[in-house]
Amino acid sequence: MKATEYFKYIRKRPDRSIIKDEWIEKVINYPLKEEIQSDGRIRRWAKIEEMDGRALRVILLSDGETVHNTFFDRSFKEDR
């Protein structure tokens, strides 16, 4: 999995270190929702059943494969 230096650094935080690579890959490959940001970065979401169905947001660079950030998104709604 390709990742930015920012992602490698931020992933050391306790709230981010629990996020498994397999969950990130699930979001990248099977998103429930996708949005393109004005800077070209791509937001993707998927629910993670092992985390009580919480929505994981993955932010990719515009290449669609380099992970820039991941976090559980408390405000996610499928019908946005």
Buried (B, 14 or more C-beta within 10 A) or exposed (E): EEBBEEBEEBBEEEEBEEBEEEBBEBBBEEBEBEEEEEEEBBBBBBBBEEBEEEBBBBBBBEEEEBBBBBBBBEEBEEEE
